[in-house]
């Protein structure tokens, strides 16, 4: 009588083992980590417009210090739009939300440099108008430190920074146009010889990238670019006295401040 329970137990164990052997075994696999956008070394090309510039020397009133005649020379700068374009090479440190970045920024910056002038000589009841302009070809060579921010999925990355470096500029000469001259001369044009100069530069930067892939983005960027100057007042005094009869004396040249707005593409290696 005991053989039947034993046989039933063996049969039940066999069936249970067969069912378990036929079941698929599932292993839990960890999901892949999210991609990292915009890390490591990169190169970029960018370009845009020099939308506004200001040079202290080209705005103001200067009085004659040589003849004591009360003559004045009024200058009003012309704010013409120029263009720029260049390359960047840099490295992004870390993979967190805040990513320090160092960058070399090298670009051509071309702009028209001009002013309207009015010369007044009160004792002679004399007033004459003129304008001066020149096209400046310059290059800026900057080292930038930037803080990049990569919140959320990291695709949108705004950034701010600053840089220091040097600039070099050349112009073929300044063209003067003298209007309403006496004795029926009308308008007379004169051009000076060309000149070159280089000095220190600094800039403040703000912008934002949008990453289409982990290694490719498009960006927009704003620069406040400042060309410092060390021209001597003797250069201006000679030029102004020769053409206008007014000595600029020890006039402060100030810095050339420029506002650049551009866009570009960035590739990470």
FENDA-V670807 format. One record per helix or strand of 2 or more residues. SS is the DSSP state (alpha for helix, beta for strand). FROM is the first residue (numbers start at 1). LEN is the number of residues. Records with the same first field share a line. If there is no record, write none. Layout:
SS: FROM-LEN ; FROM-LEN
This chain:
alpha: 2-21 ; 56-3 ; 122-3 ; 233-11
beta: 40-16 ; 60-4 ; 72-7 ; 82-11 ; 98-24 ; 126-24 ; 156-16 ; 175-7 ; 186-6 ; 195-19 ; 216-12 ; 256-13
